[in-house]
Amino acid sequence: MTETAEPTILMRREGAAGTLLMNRPKTLNALDLEMIRGFQVALDAWTGDPEVKLVVLEGAGRAFCAGGDVRRVREQAIAGDAAAIEAFFAEEYAVNRGIARFGKPWVSLIDGVCMGGGIGVSVHGRPVVVTETAMLAMPETAIALFPDVGTSHILPQLPGAIGTWLALTGARLRGADAVTAGLASHFVPKERLPALREALLGGDVGVIDRFAEAPPEASFAPHRAAIDRCFDRDTMPAILSALAAERTDWAAEQLKILRRMSPTSLCVSLELLRRGAGASLDECLSMELALTRSVVNLHPDFREGVRSVLVDKDGTPHWSPSTIEEVDPAVIARLFEG
C-alpha cells in the first residue's frame, strides 16, 4: 500500500530525457524498497536506450530525499527479519552502483533536504545541482548507523578532512556549502530551477552552465583549517583531543555534537572511511553491506538510535557502551567481519 494513488517513484520519457520523481512527499521521499526497485527499472530501461540522452532526478514536495526508510528497517530488525533487511540494503546499493556505471549524465536537481540515501542516488552521478534552499547531510551517527550508499568511497575523496567531519558530526551543508565541499557540482538559484529543468529535456547537459552561478563563500570556511587539523586522525580519542586543544567555540560545539552520537557508530564510521580511502566503489559497497548485517541486526545501538531520533523523538538515546572511551577496538574489528 502506497501513501498516494500514484507510484512512489514516477518514471517518464520527456523529450530526450528520462525523468524520475521520488514521490513520497509525506515522508520527505524517504526511500523504501518499492522506490529502490523503481530506480532499478529506470536504469535497466534507459542504459541502452539511445533516445535517452540524460536523466533528470527530482523529489516531490519540499524535500529531495530524506534518506532510507530506517524506521521500517528498525521494525524488521526488532522482528528478526534479517532477509528483508538484506534485500533492502543489497538492492539499494545495487542502484548506487548502477548510477555510477550508467554512462550518461545523471542530473540531480536538489532543492530541500537531501540526506543519507538521497545522497546515494545523486552523488554517484553527475551533475549534482543544488539551490540555496538545498540541505545535504550524512546524519547516520545520530541513529547509530554509518555513512553508507557508497559514501565510504566518496567522502574520503573530498578536500582535506571535510568528509570525515561530515560523516562523524552529521554537519548540514546548505547548497553553496555542498559545492565547496565537493558533494555538488553546480549552484543554481531556486527561482531558475524550473527553467533549467525544461532546458534539460532537450538532452544537452551543457545547458546547466547557462543557469549556474558561482556559489557564495561556504559557511564552514572560517573553520576549514581546524577541520583538517582535528578530523585528520585515525582514532576517535585522537579527534577528541585535537578538538579540545583548539580552545574555540567551534571546536567546543563539535565536541558536544560528537558526545551525543553513538560511540560505536563513530568508531565504525571512522574506520570505514579510513578503509574506504584506498578502495573502489564496488569494494566500499561490499564492505558497507557486510557492516549492515552486524550493525543493524546485532548491535543494539541502531534500534535505540532510530527510536530516539525518529520514533519517540525524545533525544535521549541510551548507547552501549555509553562513551567513546569505553569502545573496544576489538569489537569494532569484529563488526567489520559481517
Secondary structure, 3 states (H helix, E strand, C coil): CCCCCCCCEEEEEECCEEEEEECCHHHCCCECHHHHHHHHHHHHHHCCCCCCCEEEEEECCCEEECCECHHHHHHHHHCCCHHHHHHHHHHHHHHHHHHHCCCCCEEEEECCEEECHHHHCCCCCCCEEECCCCEEECCHHHHCCCCCCCHHHHHHHCCCCHHHHHHHHCCCEEHHHHHHHCCCCEECCHHHHHHHHHHHCCCCHHHHHHHCECCCCCCCHHHHHHHHHHHCCCCHHHHHHHHHHHCCHHHHHHHHHHHHCCHHHHHHHHHHHHHHCCCCHHHHHHHHHHHHHHHCCCCHHHHHHHHHHHHCCCCCCCCCCCCHHHCCHHHHHHHCCC
